[in-house]
Amino acid sequence: MYTSFFGLGEKPFAITPDPRYLFMSERHAEALAHLLYGITEAGGFIQLTGEVGTGKTTIVRSLLERMPGHADVAVILNPQLTPVEFVLTICEELGIFMRDEDATSIKDLVDLLNRRLLEANAKGRRIVVIVDEAQNLMPATLEQVRLLTNLETASKKLLQIILIGQPELRELLDRVELRQLAQRITGRYHLAPLSRTETASYVNHRLKVAGAAGEIFSSAALREVHRLSGGVPRIINVICDRALLGAFTQEQHRIGPGMIREAASEVSGRSVSPPWMKLLLGSAGSVAVLGLALGIWQLTRTTDAEEPVAAAPAVVEAAPVQVAQAAALPPAPPRPRPQDVAEVLVEKVGMTNTESAFSQLFSLWGAKFTPKGGRPCDQATKQGLACVYQQGTWGQLRTLNRPAILTLIDEDSNAHQVVVSGLVGDTAKINLPDETRMVSIASLSRLWYGDYLVLWRPQLGSARALSPGMQGDGVRWLRTKLNTVAGKADGEPASDYYDEDLVKMVEDFQRQYRLNVDGIAGVQTQIVLDSLGGSPGTPVLVAQARGTS
């Protein structure tokens, strides 16, 4: 359905295995190497485990393709067999001729198998038995599996058995009654899910094989795929397939994180939240942040919708700074190389939580945050401030020009909240409880999904939008601020009615500062106006002083 829309030759995320789509991550390649090495060794057991959908079947297929030429293989895909059925299946897989009466006696079956093993050994061949879904083996059958490894010559084991299963297999083999079998396992390997980087490579690999000419999933979308799938290929396939279908129905050629969450909600049957949700629900105070922030977010969305990615003209502080003659200035010391924020998160473990972030943000505004003092945004309101939650870009942050709490998700899917208090070129300043650090914006972007929260000081006494048809002091304030920014001389007292002339003034201002042009003075428009007005004591994200000649 969606293939032609995206320029694909076929569906790239079909669940059924296809050799053309084989993606060998570093983990898969390492697991395969372990198995191939084990086969060349002298008998016993090799154990491979992994969660459902992590690619164990892919490993088995790759192993069969790369099996040494001197090896004969018996593959058991349904291990829920009695001991007799298990040995009988091995004999059938190896093509051992049996009479009907041989198929009922475990002793006769083992004798036939042993004879075949000795013949193969004399010819320099190896017999390998691969048992898939081995966690389903019955205890009695497992004991028979152990007894099969007793088939040996004076110098080596004749049978190599590879047990492949889910993590429950490890728990099964840890039982006391199976300790003799566990002691014969010569190699163990657990197949972990894909990393964030591998997930992105996996998705792009499948798209490329299907004929994609360009990028369809944004970087943020790929990070969201990894977060919601846990790096499990089978789940990745299901989510991505549904996301492509959703994008097709919406006629969107580019897939963002929101579409990934929608797709995950549809396939799982339950609501999927953005990455900041889990962190904000971690404490009672943070739950309150979510409620109030989302309330203001809804106001913001209906008054100043998402801005484009392009950065706005720089918002400057009003207070001019006298600039000394250049000759008198000592040479500026070189700026230290910015750190990777991932390193800072590891170093400052425990310092990047919700309470610490709000404490730092309040401090920048000269306000006080009390961890157990109630809802953070209620605390802000009592001190003349308001919270604004948004999802956006660096360009939007620069436009608002306010320090912000960013939610970061690390490689282990742990959530962190850090305060970004300054932006200079490609470097950001983050405030921590004990110090500030300079980190690269590129490293922040790798962990940031676009969620942020800022504080601002409403000049109207509360966070509310001003729209056409309204009348009052708030409208008069808006008209006066716009006239001041435009450099218009004071004349007659400003009108307090939101008329068509004021709508045009607001639209011109929004267009100039890359805001959503709707003629409504919402939160974002008011924040930018406040920045240009030079309110004292207002912290800014991008500080540019205006000099005087």
C-alpha positions in Angstrom: 0.0 0.0 0.0 2.7 2.5 1.0 5.6 1.2 -1.1 5.0 3.3 -4.2 4.4 6.4 -2.0 7.9 6.1 -0.5 9.5 4.8 -3.7 10.1 1.3 -2.4 10.1 -1.9 -4.4 8.6 -3.9 -1.6 7.7 -3.8 2.1 11.0 -3.5 4.0 9.9 -4.7 7.4 8.2 -8.0 6.7 8.4 -10.3 9.7 9.1 -13.4 7.6 12.9 -14.0 7.3 14.5 -13.1 4.0 18.2 -13.7 3.3 18.4 -10.5 1.3 17.6 -8.5 4.5 20.2 -10.2 6.7 21.7 -7.6 9.0 24.7 -8.9 11.0 25.3 -6.5 13.9 28.5 -6.7 15.9 26.6 -8.9 18.5 25.2 -11.2 15.9 28.6 -11.6 14.2 30.2 -12.4 17.6 27.6 -14.9 18.5 28.1 -16.6 15.1 31.8 -16.7 15.6 31.3 -18.4 19.0 29.2 -21.1 17.5 31.5 -21.8 14.5 34.5 -22.0 16.9 32.6 -24.3 19.2 31.8 -26.7 16.3 35.5 -27.1 15.5 36.2 -28.1 19.2 35.7 -31.5 20.7 32.0 -32.2 21.4 29.9 -31.2 24.4 27.3 -28.4 24.5 27.2 -24.8 23.3 24.5 -22.5 24.7 23.1 -19.5 22.9 20.3 -17.4 24.5 18.5 -14.3 23.7 15.1 -12.5 24.2 12.2 -13.2 21.8 12.9 -11.5 18.4 16.6 -10.7 19.0 17.7 -12.6 16.0 18.4 -16.2 17.2 16.8 -17.6 14.0 19.0 -15.3 12.0 22.0 -16.8 13.7 20.9 -20.3 13.0 20.3 -19.6 9.3 23.7 -17.9 9.1 25.3 -20.9 10.9 23.8 -23.4 8.5 25.1 -21.4 5.5 28.6 -21.2 7.0 28.7 -24.8 8.4 32.1 -26.5 7.7 32.0 -28.9 4.7 32.9 -31.8 7.0 29.8 -31.4 9.2 26.5 -33.1 9.1 23.6 -31.2 10.8 20.4 -32.3 12.5 18.1 -29.4 13.3 15.3 -29.8 15.8 12.8 -26.9 15.6 10.1 -28.4 17.9 11.8 -29.6 21.1 8.6 -30.5 23.0 9.4 -34.2 22.5 9.7 -37.3 24.7 13.2 -38.8 25.0 12.3 -41.4 22.4 10.9 -38.8 20.0 13.9 -36.6 20.4 16.4 -39.3 19.5 14.2 -40.5 16.7 14.1 -37.0 15.2 17.9 -36.8 15.3 18.1 -40.1 13.4 15.6 -39.0 10.8 17.4 -35.7 10.3 20.7 -37.5 9.7 19.1 -40.0 7.3 19.7 -43.1 9.4 17.8 -46.1 8.0 15.5 -47.7 10.6 13.2 -50.6 10.8 9.8 -50.0 12.3 10.7 -51.9 15.5 13.8 -49.8 16.0 11.7 -46.6 16.3 10.1 -47.7 19.6 13.2 -48.6 21.7 15.4 -45.8 23.1 18.3 -48.3 23.3 17.9 -49.4 19.7 17.8 -45.7 18.5 20.9 -44.8 20.5 22.7 -47.8 19.1 21.9 -46.8 15.6 22.9 -43.2 16.3 26.2 -44.3 17.9 27.0 -46.5 14.9 26.5 -43.5 12.6 28.7 -41.3 14.8 31.5 -43.8 14.7 31.3 -44.1 10.9 31.3 -40.3 10.6 34.3 -40.0 12.9 36.2 -42.6 10.9 35.6 -40.4 7.8 36.7 -37.3 9.5 33.2 -35.8 9.7 31.4 -34.0 12.5 27.8 -34.5 13.6 26.1 -31.4 15.0 22.6 -31.2 16.5 21.0 -27.8 16.8 18.0 -27.6 19.1 16.0 -24.4 18.7 13.6 -23.1 21.5 15.5 -25.4 23.8 13.9 -23.8 26.9 10.9 -26.0 26.0 12.8 -29.2 26.5 11.2 -31.5 29.1 13.5 -32.5 32.1 13.5 -36.1 31.0 14.4 -35.2 27.5 17.2 -32.9 28.8 18.6 -35.9 30.7 18.6 -37.9 27.5 20.4 -35.0 25.7 23.1 -35.2 28.4 23.4 -39.0 27.9 23.9 -38.5 24.2 27.2 -36.7 24.9 28.5 -39.9 26.5 28.8 -41.3 23.0 32.5 -40.9 22.5 35.8 -42.5 21.5 38.8 -42.8 23.7 39.9 -39.3 22.7 36.9 -37.2 21.9 33.1 -36.7 22.1 31.3 -37.7 18.9 28.3 -35.4 19.1 28.2 -31.6 19.2 24.9 -30.2 20.6 23.9 -26.5 20.3 21.1 -25.4 22.5 19.4 -22.2 21.4 16.7 -20.6 23.5 15.2 -17.7 25.4 16.7 -16.6 28.7 14.6 -19.2 30.5 17.0 -21.8 29.2 19.7 -20.4 31.5 17.3 -20.7 34.4 16.4 -24.2 33.4 20.0 -25.3 33.3 20.7 -23.7 36.6 18.5 -26.3 38.3 20.4 -28.6 40.7 19.1 -31.7 39.1 20.6 -30.6 35.7 24.0 -29.6 37.1 25.7 -32.5 35.3 24.4 -31.2 32.0 25.4 -27.6 32.8 28.9 -28.7 33.6 29.3 -30.0 30.1 28.5 -26.7 28.4 31.8 -25.6 26.9 30.5 -22.2 25.5 27.8 -19.8 26.5 26.7 -16.6 24.6 23.8 -14.3 25.3 22.5 -12.4 22.3 21.7 -8.8 23.5 19.3 -6.5 21.7 20.7 -4.0 19.2 22.2 -0.8 20.5 20.8 2.6 19.5 23.4 3.0 16.7 22.8 -0.6 15.5 19.0 0.0 15.5 19.4 3.0 13.2 21.7 1.0 10.9 19.3 -1.9 10.9 16.3 0.3 9.9 18.3 2.1 7.2 19.7 -1.2 5.9 16.3 -2.7 5.4 15.0 0.5 3.7 18.0 0.5 1.4 17.5 -3.1 0.4 13.8 -2.3 -0.3 14.9 0.5 -2.7 14.7 3.7 -0.6 16.6 6.5 -2.2 16.8 8.9 0.8 16.2 9.1 4.5 12.6 8.4 5.5 13.0 8.2 9.3 14.5 11.2 11.1 17.3 10.8 13.6 14.9 11.5 16.5 12.5 8.9 15.0 15.2 6.3 14.9 16.1 7.0 18.6 12.4 6.6 19.4 12.3 3.3 17.6 15.1 2.0 19.7 13.6 3.3 22.9 10.2 1.7 22.3 11.5 -1.5 20.8 14.4 -2.1 23.2 16.5 -2.9 20.2 14.6 -6.1 19.4 14.6 -6.6 15.6 11.2 -8.2 15.5 9.5 -5.3 17.4 11.5 -2.8 15.3 10.0 -4.4 12.2 6.4 -4.2 13.5 6.7 -0.5 14.7 8.5 0.7 11.5 6.0 -1.1 9.2 3.1 0.6 11.0 4.8 4.0 11.0 5.3 3.8 7.3 1.6 3.0 6.9 0.6 5.9 9.2 2.9 8.3 7.3 1.3 7.2 4.0 -2.2 7.9 5.3 -1.1 11.3 6.4 0.8 12.0 3.2 4.0 12.6 5.1 7.3 11.6 3.4 9.3 12.1 6.6 8.7 10.2 9.8 9.3 11.9 13.1 9.2 10.6 16.7 5.5 11.4 17.1 4.6 9.0 14.3 6.7 6.3 15.9 4.9 6.7 19.2 1.5 6.5 17.3 2.7 3.4 15.6 3.8 1.8 18.8 0.5 2.6 20.5 -1.4 1.0 17.6 0.6 -2.3 17.6 0.7 -2.6 21.4 -2.9 -1.6 22.0 -1.9 0.9 24.8 -0.9 4.5 24.9 2.8 5.2 24.4 4.3 8.3 26.0 7.2 10.6 25.0 10.5 9.8 26.7 10.1 12.5 29.3 6.9 11.0 30.6 8.6 8.2 32.5 10.9 10.6 34.3 8.2 13.1 35.1 6.0 10.4 36.6 8.9 9.3 38.9 7.8 11.6 41.9 4.8 13.4 43.1 6.3 16.8 42.5 7.1 15.8 38.9 3.6 14.6 38.3 2.5 18.1 39.0 5.0 19.5 36.6 3.5 17.3 33.9 -0.1 18.4 34.6 0.6 22.1 34.6 3.3 22.1 31.9 0.9 20.2 29.6 -1.8 22.7 30.4 0.4 25.6 29.4 1.6 23.6 26.4 -1.9 23.3 25.1 -2.3 27.0 25.4 1.0 27.5 23.6 0.0 25.0 20.8 -3.2 26.9 20.1 -1.7 30.3 20.2 1.9 30.0 19.0 2.2 26.7 17.2 5.5 25.0 16.4 8.0 27.3 14.8 10.1 26.2 11.8 13.6 24.8 12.4 15.3 27.9 11.2 16.8 30.0 13.9 15.3 33.4 14.6 17.2 36.7 14.7 19.1 37.0 17.9 17.2 38.3 20.9 19.3 40.7 22.8 19.4 42.1 26.3 18.3 45.7 26.6 21.0 47.1 28.8 23.8 48.5 26.7 27.4 47.6 27.6 30.2 50.1 27.2 32.9 48.5 25.0 36.5 49.6 25.6 38.8 50.2 22.7 40.0 47.1 21.1 43.7 47.9 21.6 43.2 48.0 25.4 41.7 44.5 25.5 43.9 41.6 26.4 43.8 38.7 24.0 40.9 36.3 24.9 42.1 32.9 26.2 41.2 30.0 24.0 37.9 28.4 24.9 38.3 24.9 26.3 37.1 22.0 24.1 33.5 21.2 24.9 32.8 17.8 26.4 30.5 15.1 25.2 27.4 15.3 27.4 27.3 11.5 27.7 30.6 11.6 29.6 29.2 14.2 31.9 26.1 12.1 32.6 28.2 9.2 33.6 30.5 11.4 35.8 27.6 13.2 37.5 25.4 10.2 38.2 22.6 11.1 40.5 22.9 14.9 39.7 20.7 15.0 36.6 17.3 14.3 38.1 14.1 16.3 38.1 14.6 18.0 41.4 18.2 19.0 40.7 17.1 20.5 37.3 14.3 22.6 38.8 16.6 23.8 41.6 19.1 25.0 39.0 16.5 26.6 36.8 14.8 28.4 39.6 18.2 29.7 40.8 18.8 31.3 37.4 15.6 33.3 37.9 16.5 34.3 41.5 13.7 32.1 42.7 13.7 29.4 45.3 12.7 25.8 44.6 11.9 23.5 47.5 11.9 19.7 46.6 9.1 18.9 49.0 7.4 22.3 48.7 4.6 21.2 46.3 4.3 21.3 42.6 7.3 23.0 40.9 5.2 25.0 38.6 2.9 26.1 41.4 6.0 27.2 43.3 7.0 29.2 40.1 3.5 30.8 39.9 3.8 32.0 43.5 7.0 33.7 42.6 5.6 35.5 39.5 6.9 32.9 37.0 5.2 30.3 34.8 6.2 27.0 33.2 6.1 26.3 29.5 6.6 22.8 28.1 7.4 22.4 24.5 8.7 20.0 21.9 10.9 21.7 19.4 14.4 22.4 18.0 17.5 24.4 18.9 16.1 27.1 16.6 13.0 27.4 18.8 15.1 27.5 22.0 17.2 30.3 20.6 14.0 32.2 19.6 12.5 31.9 23.1 16.0 32.8 24.5 15.3 31.3 28.0 17.3 28.7 30.0 15.6 25.4 29.6 15.4 22.0 31.2 16.1 19.4 28.5 15.2 15.7 28.8 18.0 13.5 27.6 17.8 9.7 27.0 21.1 7.9 27.2 22.2 4.7 25.5 20.7 2.6 28.2 17.3 4.3 27.9 17.8 6.1 31.2 16.2 9.6 31.4 18.2 12.6 32.6 17.2 16.3 33.0 19.8 19.0 32.6 19.5 22.8 32.5 21.0 24.5 29.4 21.7 28.0 30.5 23.7 29.3 27.6 24.5 28.8 23.9 27.6 30.0 22.2 28.3 28.8 18.7 28.3 25.0 18.8 28.7 24.8 22.6 26.1 24.8 25.3 26.5 25.6 29.0 24.8 23.2 31.4 24.2 23.9 35.1 24.8 21.1 37.5 24.3 21.2 41.3 28.0 21.6 42.0 29.3 23.4 38.8 28.7 24.3 35.2 30.1 22.5 32.2 30.5 23.3 28.5 29.3 20.5 26.3 28.9 20.2 22.5 25.5 20.8 21.1 26.1 17.9 18.8 26.4 15.5 21.8 23.2 16.9 23.3 21.4 16.4 20.0 22.2 12.7 20.0 20.4 12.3 23.3 17.7 14.9 23.0 14.3 14.1 21.6 13.1 17.8 21.5 11.4 17.9 24.9 12.1 21.0 27.0 10.6 23.2 29.7 11.3 26.9 30.3 10.3 29.4 32.9 9.2 33.0 32.0 7.8 36.0 33.8 4.3 36.9 32.4 3.9 40.7 32.2 0.1 40.3 32.3 0.2 38.6 35.7 -0.6 35.2 34.3 0.1 33.1 31.3 -2.7 33.8 28.9 -3.1 34.5 25.2 -4.3 37.7 23.7 -6.5 37.4 20.6 -8.6 39.5 18.2 -11.7 41.0 19.8 -10.3 41.2 23.3 -10.2 44.5 25.2 -8.3 45.6 28.3 -4.9 46.6 29.8 -3.3 43.5 28.4 -4.1 44.5 24.8 -2.8 48.0 25.6 0.5 46.5 26.9 0.8 44.4 23.7 0.3 47.4 21.4 2.7 49.5 23.4 5.4 46.8 23.3 5.1 46.3 19.6 5.3 50.0 18.9 8.5 50.2 21.1 10.1 47.3 19.3 9.2 48.8 15.9 10.8 52.1 17.0 7.5 54.1 16.7 7.4 57.3 18.7 4.9 57.6 21.5 1.8 59.4 20.5 -1.7 59.2 21.7 -2.5 56.6 24.4 -2.5 53.1 22.9 -5.9 51.6 22.2 -6.9 48.7 24.5 -9.0 47.0 21.7 -7.5 44.1 19.7 -8.4 45.3 16.2 -7.3 44.4 12.7 -4.4 46.8 12.9 -3.0 45.1 15.9 -3.5 41.7 14.2 -1.3 42.9 11.4 1.3 44.2 13.8 1.4 40.9 15.7 1.7 38.9 12.4 4.6 41.1 11.2 6.4 40.6 14.5 5.8 36.8 14.4 7.0 36.7 10.8 10.2 38.6 11.7 11.1 36.3 14.6 10.1 33.0 12.9 7.1 32.4 15.1 3.9 30.8 13.9 2.1 33.6 12.1 -1.5 33.6 13.3 -2.0 37.1 14.6 -2.6 35.8 18.2 -0.2 36.9 20.9 0.4 33.6 22.7 3.0 32.6 25.2 5.9 32.4 22.7 5.1 35.8 21.2 4.9 37.4 24.7 8.2 35.8 25.7 10.1 37.1 22.7 8.5 40.6 23.2 9.6 40.5 26.8 13.2 39.6 25.8 13.3 42.6 23.4 11.9 44.8 26.1 14.9 44.1 28.2 13.2 43.1 31.5 15.9 43.4 34.2 16.8 40.1 36.0 15.7 38.0 33.1 18.2 35.2 32.3 18.8 34.6 28.6 20.1 31.7 26.6 21.9 33.6 23.9 23.4 36.8 25.3 24.5 39.5 22.9 25.4 42.9 24.3 24.7 46.0 22.3 27.7 48.3 22.4 27.7 52.1 22.1 30.0 54.0 19.9 
